[in-house]
């Protein structure tokens, strides 16, 4: 990523707008199942990069039983 932090990530989750501030050059997003539309990222100087990518997540939880016998 280039630019000057902090960065503002604009996206929607299942149609609801979300704004996430990223204070450095990397961050971790934990994404629940649903539809994400990543719209843009803006740096501290107002420079904007449009992303315009849609992702659908539908993962299943992992269940495992440990038998100690």
Residue frames relative to the residue before (quaternion, step in Angstrom):
aa qw qx qy qz dx dy dz
X 1.0000 0.0000 0.0000 0.0000 0.00 0.00 0.00
X 0.1706 -0.7707 0.6062 0.0974 3.54 -1.03 0.80
X 0.5275 0.6211 -0.4714 0.3373 3.54 -1.23 0.38
X 0.5203 -0.6254 0.4885 0.3153 3.52 -1.34 -0.26
X 0.3553 -0.7418 0.5241 0.2210 3.59 -0.61 1.09
X 0.5418 -0.1182 -0.8253 -0.1069 1.52 -2.32 0.85
X 0.3571 -0.7038 0.5779 0.2078 3.52 -1.31 0.53
X 0.2122 -0.7488 0.6116 0.1423 3.56 -1.15 0.60
X 0.1785 -0.7792 0.5981 0.0571 3.54 -0.68 1.21
X 0.1238 -0.7835 0.6074 0.0427 3.56 -0.74 1.10
X 0.2033 0.7594 -0.5972 0.1593 3.55 -0.80 1.05
X 0.2988 -0.7211 0.5778 0.2385 3.54 -1.29 0.08
X 0.1953 -0.7428 0.6315 0.1064 3.54 -1.21 0.67
X 0.8246 -0.1232 0.0112 0.5521 3.55 -0.49 1.27
X 0.7484 -0.4226 0.1990 0.4708 3.56 1.00 0.92
X 0.6289 0.5221 -0.3378 0.4667 3.60 1.26 -0.13
X 0.4391 -0.7216 0.4637 0.2673 3.63 -0.70 1.02
X 0.0706 -0.7710 0.6329 0.0073 3.54 -1.11 0.86
X 0.0920 -0.7580 0.6435 0.0531 3.55 -1.09 0.81
X 0.0331 -0.8004 0.5981 -0.0225 3.59 -0.71 1.12
X 0.2536 -0.7548 0.5895 0.1359 3.54 -0.89 1.01
X 0.1307 -0.7705 0.6228 0.0372 3.54 -0.90 1.03
X 0.3015 -0.8258 0.4579 0.1322 3.57 -0.45 1.25
X 0.7708 0.2542 -0.1560 0.5629 3.60 1.21 -0.28
X 0.7095 -0.4547 0.3324 0.4235 3.54 -1.22 -0.51
X 0.7703 0.1777 -0.1638 0.5902 3.60 1.25 0.14
X 0.0151 0.7713 -0.6357 0.0269 3.52 -1.27 0.48
X 0.3473 -0.7126 0.5660 0.2264 3.55 -1.27 0.29
X 0.1417 -0.7637 0.6254 0.0750 3.54 -0.96 0.94
X 0.1693 -0.7450 0.6364 0.1064 3.57 -0.93 0.91
X 0.1062 -0.8467 0.5212 -0.0086 3.54 -0.31 1.31
X 0.3226 -0.7327 0.5725 0.1771 3.54 -0.83 1.05
X 0.6659 -0.4655 0.3790 0.4430 3.55 -1.28 0.19
X 0.4863 0.6424 -0.4939 0.3270 3.54 -1.03 0.82
X 0.5690 -0.5808 0.4676 0.3468 3.52 -1.37 -0.17
X 0.1030 -0.7855 0.6102 0.0060 3.53 -0.83 1.12
X 0.0904 -0.7552 0.6479 0.0419 3.54 -0.96 0.96
X 0.1637 -0.7895 0.5875 0.0690 3.57 -0.30 1.28
X 0.2310 -0.8357 0.4936 0.0676 3.54 -0.42 1.30
X 0.7817 -0.2390 0.2118 0.5357 3.60 0.59 -1.10
X 0.1871 -0.7188 0.6476 0.1699 3.49 -1.42 0.17
X 0.1233 -0.7919 0.5976 0.0222 3.56 -0.97 0.98
X 0.3070 -0.7533 0.5465 0.1993 3.59 -0.94 0.83
X 0.7522 -0.4286 0.2733 0.4193 3.56 -1.35 0.10
X 0.6907 0.4611 -0.2891 0.4762 3.61 1.15 -0.45
X 0.5944 -0.5954 0.3534 0.4090 3.57 1.29 0.03
X 0.4348 0.6734 -0.4768 0.3607 3.59 1.26 0.14
X 0.1303 -0.8231 0.5524 0.0200 3.59 -0.71 1.09
X 0.1075 -0.7511 0.6488 0.0581 3.54 -1.14 0.81
X 0.2840 -0.7636 0.5582 0.1572 3.56 -0.66 1.11
X 0.2735 -0.7741 0.5569 0.1253 3.55 -0.90 1.00
X 0.0635 0.8588 -0.5084 -0.0016 3.59 0.85 -1.07
X 0.4519 0.6416 -0.4833 0.3881 3.57 0.71 1.17
X 0.1899 -0.7763 0.5947 0.0875 3.56 -0.97 0.93
X 0.0400 -0.7848 0.6183 -0.0097 3.57 -0.98 0.95
X 0.1701 -0.7564 0.6243 0.0960 3.55 -1.09 0.80
X 0.1068 -0.7875 0.6060 0.0346 3.57 -0.81 1.06
X 0.1200 0.7595 -0.6295 0.1116 3.55 -0.95 0.98
X 0.1651 0.8018 -0.5506 0.1633 3.54 0.31 1.24
X 0.3947 -0.7028 0.5482 0.2230 3.53 -1.24 0.55
X 0.4967 -0.6384 0.4938 0.3192 3.56 -1.07 0.72
X 0.4037 -0.6956 0.5451 0.2366 3.54 -1.16 0.70
X 0.0629 -0.7812 0.6209 0.0113 3.56 -0.78 1.08
X 0.0590 0.7932 -0.6000 0.0860 3.56 -0.86 0.97
X 0.1923 -0.7677 0.6036 0.0970 3.56 -0.96 0.93
X 0.2127 -0.7718 0.5894 0.1084 3.56 -0.83 1.03
X 0.1679 -0.7780 0.6012 0.0709 3.55 -0.75 1.10
X 0.2313 -0.8241 0.5073 0.1000 3.57 -0.50 1.19
X 0.5205 0.6527 -0.4237 0.3515 3.63 1.19 0.19
